[in-house]
């Protein structure tokens, strides 16, 4: 009886040791691949950054695009953004190679699960970053426009837009990662619909005068041929331009 | 009339117009595009009076969309249609396309002087138009800009930003650096057309140009011509943020482009003054307390909501000044010139450094500008020559801009 227990324990211990012996080189290979590709990535990023600096890439982008790529970039430098993207792509590639090496080392069913999920995770990360940037951009745009339209609840409006986009992004990320299933869809539908309704009510009730005035102005607007004096805005004692 | 007959008539007219060499080209802006002859009559009458003997050597070009349109003559004036490149700018000011058209026509006729006229040009006095042409022909100025007589509460963006900033940085003392009408010498047109060409090549024919800044950078002379009262056309948009954004974006970009020029200390640009038209002091219209309160309220709403954005752009000392300002009652509301100067300079820097999206940055300037307007209205009765005082404040604080431009990361309390 005891000898059978002992044999079973020895067998288990032996299997654990075998698994460990197979696992450790795999982990080592994974680490090695990540470190190696990170070094290659760093070198590539440095090279690309130097090249772009020499080509005055930031200035050229700045001249052509006053409100685009540079706002997405770290420290508002498009060349830095590109070099960092290259670096992290190399790191992700190293991780993928490492996982495949790990898989080759013995655990046969890991790669088919990890790779698609890794691809989904990268997609989700990109959606998250883009959504966050878009949320910030739109919330600022709304805030500034609302302030210039003299709306007292400008901040609330801006926060509403920001959270709408963030919730939309979060739902997309979760859907992409296949987390939550239909709960996310239903929850998102309820939350998003509720927020849109609340914002529409707030905006509609709070600024109906502004909307009416704006529509009146649009209806009265005539074709401006020379002749801009034909447009007589409300007589005011201050002229800005 | 058959097509052949029309072509023959056009060629005859061309020959007739080329018989006398053209010294001056007067180019009417895009506002006169396809204008019927009747609509041009008031302007032609003013031009006839202004040109006098010079009419024979002057060509008046006006924009048309019909490529078959023929030149014509009327009472000694030669009129020639040209294909319109420009559309009407929101601010009804001259754009790159207008300068390119002027350059093209001047080159075709080997003219030595060009005059661009903006909307409502018939309200200019003939003496003012003659003064602009004389500045180029007789005084050898390269860029002649008019000095309109406007009310103390008119042209406030110009008074708050455009004039003092161009004066402090580029040494150009013209009252209206973004004028509706201007006269240019041949070499000035060539230089400005080269800049305009770059912009139209990148698909931006409606970009604004700053002729006085180009003149300063090229070492050309400028002239300030008193022009009396002129009807100033309304922008085609009533949105202040759009107007302010368009003007400041253009000027701030120009400042960035010419940074190597203005960072060096230089004497003011040589300027001829022609004062044939007496300046008119228009009375300040009464601004109702409600209107002033509206302006102050706009600033306060901005302060309550945009503080976070402003703190990315403005240093703590300026933010503190704004905090004090937001707490002042309407009766004593007053923005010190030094505070406004710092705000403008910090926005110029933030525009260059792209601290935040440029569209957002310029949008966030509007409530601050309205605070300046409110303060300007309050102070107008008590201050002597406010534009001059403000321009001097900009000049005095220029070292701050230069220093921060060179070392933007240096500690700035």
Interface residues (C-beta under 8 A of the other chain):
Chain A: X62 X64 X66 X67 X70 X71 X76 X137 X140 X141 X143 X144 X145 X146 X147 X148 X150 X151 X152 X154 X155 X158 X217 X224 X225 X226 X227 X228 X229 X231 X233 X236 X237 X238 X239 X240 X241
Chain B: X31 X32 X33 X35 X39 X88 X91 X92 X119 X120 X151 X153 X154 X155 X156 X157 X158 X202 X231 X232 X233 X234 X235 X236 X238 X240 X241 X243 X244 X247 X249 X253 X285 X286 X287 X288 X291 X295 X297 X298 X301 X302 X304 X305 X306 X309 X353 X354 X355 X356 X357 X358 X359 X360 X363 X364 X366 X367 X373 X377
